[in-house]
């Protein structure tokens, strides 16, 4: 059995609904999937129900944007309690910052006499955790850009005129928050963020795992992180980072993680609940 532990839906910057994503997962022969939308767990309930209907194992998660020593990092929390009060409280703050970032991007576009309204972006996003792809889609829908790639190249990439920096939680705080919610803290796609130098600091902060298998990791990159994982006693994860049709063809099915890694992830989640979490009734306990 194989897994994909890095997937996004329309509850953040993906284009598939949870139900559509599960159908694609079934079509590609996956047996277990994790939903890792940015700064939200809104889609987890629907994803769980869809997985149950298709006899797929579901792992609730979320991807948080963090920073350590000036390096941007993405940390995924797996097996988090999606009803955890402080987790939801902090995510509400992240979502508010994301919404304000959209307004600032639109304001910068307006200063260039580009007639785009923030409400048009929010209508396309239709979620609490909007991102740059939604601005790009609004620019395409308005006829200002022909493609999403053009929107990013002209306006939305870093150092382009409508780019606005992202809010980043401290990586140390992100790891603590994930643990408090009963989750396993894993560094996502380290090869994309050039984060090797801070990995020892993350380990010292309690990070549990590293995403070695990723669509944009070359075989040599993957091997490098497998070695680091072994040296630092980190669990290994992997996923396609599928965003639906936002980035051209869908990526689901390109990474098939052996199920043995899911078993290690479950074991780590059980350990974290014994050592990090203050006992309390789970409103919607993830199945381990």
C-alpha positions, 0 to 999 in steps of 0.5 A: 500500500502506498501513501501521499502525505502532502495534498492541498484542496480548495480550502487553501490554494488547491483547485480540487474539492476534498471529494475530487482529491479522494477520487484522484487518490483512489484512481492512482491506487493510493491507500492512505492520504494526508490533507495538508492545506495551508494554515487551515484544517477546514477541509479535514472533515469532508476529506475524512468522510470522502476517504471513508466512503472510498476505503482510504486511510485519512491523516489530518494535517496542515502546513504552516509557514515558519521562519528560523534564522531568516530562513523560510520553512514550511512545517507540516503537522500530521495527526493533529487534533483538528478541534484543538482550541489553541490550534484553531485560535492561532490558525484564525490569526494566520488566516486574518493575516493572509486575507490582509495580504490579499488586500495589500496585493490588490492595493499595489495592483490598483496603484498600477491602474490595474482594476482588480477588487479584493472581493473578486479574489475572495470570491474565487478563493471561497475559503478562509486561507487565500493565497497568491494563486487566487490573486493570479486566477482573478487576474486571469479571469479579469483578462489582465493576464492570459495565464497563471504563470504570466500573473506570477511572472509580471506581478506576484513573484518575489520582487515583482510589483504586487508581491507582499511578504508572508507572515511567518511564525517562529519555527520553534513556536510552530513545532510547539503548537503542532505538538500541543495539538497532538501532531507530528512536526515534519519539515516540508520540501527542504530542498526548495527552501535551502534549509539544510543549515537550520535542520540541526536547530529544528531538531533541537527544537523538537522537530520529528521528521523530514519530507525526503520524497517530493515532486521537486526533489531530484534523486540526489536531493532525496538521498541527501535528506534520507541520510540527514534523516538517518543521522538526526533520527528523524522519521521520513515522509513524502508527498506530491504537494498536489495543488490540483490544476493550479500548477499545470497538470495535477501532481497526485500519483507522482509520489507513492510513499511506502506504507511503512513510513505511515506506520512510523508516523503513527508510532511517533504520533502516539509517542507525542500524545504520551509526552507532549499533550495534556490529556483532554477529550478529543472532539474528533480524535484521529485514528491511529 
